[in-house]
Amino acid sequence: MHRRQKPSAPEHKRDLAAHGGALSTSHNDTRSFFNFSQLVLSAGHLKSPPVLKHSKITYFEVEILDMQSKKQICIVDKVRYRAQSLPAAATRFKHQLWRSGRWWCLVVHVTPRGYAHWYGSLIVPPSSTLLDVKHKFHKACPQWYPSRVGLQLERNGPYLKDSINIQSLAVSSIITLYFTDLGQQVGWTTFFLTEYTGPLLIYLLFYIRLSTIYDQVESTKNFRHPVVHLACFCHCLHYIRHLLETLFVHKFSGGHTPLKNMIKGCAFYWGFTSWIAYYINHPRYTPPSFGHRQVSFAALAFLMCEAGNHFINVTLAHQNHSGSKACFPSPTYNPFTWLFLLVSCPNYTYEVGSWISFTVMTQTLPVGIFAFLMVIQMSLWAQKKHKLYLKRFYPEGKFHVARAEPSVEGRQGQGHTTTRISSCFKVKGKESTCSMSHQMQLG
Amino acid sequence: MAASGSGGGSSRADNGYGSQQPRRRKGPGALATAYLVIYNVVMTAGWLVIAVGLVRAYLAKGSYHSLYYSIEKPLKFFQTGALLEILHCAFGIVPSSVVLTAFQVMSRVFLTWAVTHSVKEVQTEDSVLLFVVAWTITEIIRYSFYTFSLLNHLPYLIKWARYTLFIILYPMGVSGELLTIYAALPFVRQSGLYSISLPNKYNFSFDYYTFLILVMISYIPIFPQLYFHMLHQRRKVLSHTEEHKKSE
C-alpha cells in the first residue's frame, strides 16, 4: 500500500518544476491515503516537534538547488520514498526558489514518517543541529566544507549558528535555508602564525642590511648606534612572544576566518614592518634626542608591557583551562594582572603600551604612525569586547570596572577570536559566578 | 578620478532617491533638506560662475591657452567647498558612504591645491583646461540634479544629462588630471617640493615625486571600476525611468 518512487536516470535529469508538478498530481491521488496514514501515525509513539501539530516528523529533508542552472547541484542523500507526504507548500516553495535569482537554497523539507525520495535530498534526524546538516552536505559535495558554508533563514538575515537545532527552525513542513559561500577559510592558528612570522623575518632582513635595500658603501661606513641593535632585539622579542603564545598559550576553539581577512591582516603587518624596519636600520638613522636616558626608559617600559601582556594571556588561558566558569578575569597575586581592576581587557592596553614605548625608544615617525593605528584598532576591538562583557555578565548593569580601555583576553585577531572564557567575577561586595563555558567571538 | 564625483553622487542617488535599494532610513528632516537645497544651489551657481568666467576669458583672449588664471579663485573656493559633502555624509543627512565621498572629494582637492596651485609652472598647461571644463560641466549638472531631487521635481533632461554626459566627461577629466600630474613631475623633482629626506630628527622621509607617480598608477585600477559602475547605474536608472513612463 505504500507508494514507492524508485530513482531512475531520466527522473534525475528532470527539471524540478516538472517534478513538483508531477508530485502535486500524485498528491491529490494519495490525499486520502495521506489522511489515513496520518491517522495511523498519530496513533503511534513517534516524537513530534512542538511546532507541527498534526504530522509526525521522523526525518528532515534537505534539498540543495543551484539557482542559476535551476538544477540540483548534487546528490546529497538518496533514500527511498515511502510515504507520500508532500504538502502543497512544497511546490509553492519550489516556485519561490526559481524566482530567487542567484541564491542557492537549501530546502529543508520536513517529512512525516518515512523517507521522501527526492533527487538531491538530504535526510537528517529531527534532533540534528545545523552542524550535522553541514557535515552531510560536505560529505556529498566535498568542496563545501562546513566552515565555508553560511546558512541564513532569510535572504539578508544573520548567519545561523552551528549549534541551532533544526527542529527549532521548523515553522512548517518545509524550511528554506539560504546558502552562501563564505569563501576560503583558514584556521586561526595558521592565520596568526603567518601574520607574525612575516614581520619577524622582514625586520631581520632589513637589520642585516641587504645590499639591494641600502647603499652598500654607506652601510659599511656608518657606525650603528646601540639603539638599533636594541630595537631589533625588542621587535623580535615581541613577535617571538606572539608566536609562542599562539602555539602554546592560546586555545582557539576551532574557529575559522575567511582568507580575505588573513590577506588584509598580513598586508597591514608586513607592510608596516617593512616601512618601520627601513628607517630604523637605515645608515642615516638619527638616534633619539635625549640619548641613553630616553632609550633605557623606553626599553624598560617596553619590557614591562611585554611581560604584562604575556602574564595576562597566560592568566586568561589558565583560567579557561582550569574552571568551566565564564566570568570576568580577576586580578591575581601577579602585579601585572592588577590592570584588570582598571580596564576590562588589559591585554590591549599592554600591546598599545609596547608600541608606544618602542616609538619613544627609536624616535621614528613611521613607528608612531603604526602605534597610532594600533591604538585606534585596539580601542575599537576593546569597546566591542567590553559591550559583549556587559551583555553577558552584567545584563542589569553594575559593572565595577572604571573604564572600558582596550583589553581582551585571548587574542586580538581582528575581532574574530574564539577562546573559551572561564573566570570569576568580583563585583563590589558581591561575587557572582556564571557556570557556563562558551565560545566568545569578537566583533 | 575627477568626474568620480558623479560616481559617488550616483550611489547617493540610488540610496536617497530610491531607484534601486529600499530606503533603509528616513530622509533628512525639513531643516536639513532646506540646508542641502541652499548648499546645492550655491554650488551650482558657483560652478556656473566658473563656466561663465571660462567663456568670457576665451572670448576676450581669442585662444584657449592659459584660461586657468581667470577662474583660479572661484575654482579653488568652490572645489574646496565640496569638502562639506564629507560632513553631510558623516552627519547622515546625505545617505552616502563617508569613505567613498571622502576619497572622491579629497582626490579633487588634492589636484586643485597640491598639484595645480603648488606647482606654478603647470598652470599654463592645456591639460588644466581639459579637466577644469570636465569638472565644471559635471558639477553643474550634478548639483542641479541634487537640487531638483531634493525638491522632488527632477526634469528628465537633467537626469539623462547626469547619467549620459559622464561617458565623455569622465575620461576627459581623468586625462586632464593625469597629464597635469605628469607635467608637474619634473618641476617637483627639481625643486624638491613637499619632500623630506634623511637624516632628520624623526627618521622620516617622503618623496613627493614618487608619491605623484604612485597616484598616477593608482588611476589604473580605480578609474575602470568607477566608470563601469557609472555605466551600470546608467542602465539601471534610465531603464527604470522608461519603465515608469511606460506604465503611466
Interface residues (C-beta under 8 A of the other chain):
Chain A: Y279 I280 H282 R284 Y285 T286 S289 T362 Q363 T364 L365 P366
Chain B: L198 P199 N200 K201 Y202 N203 F204 S205
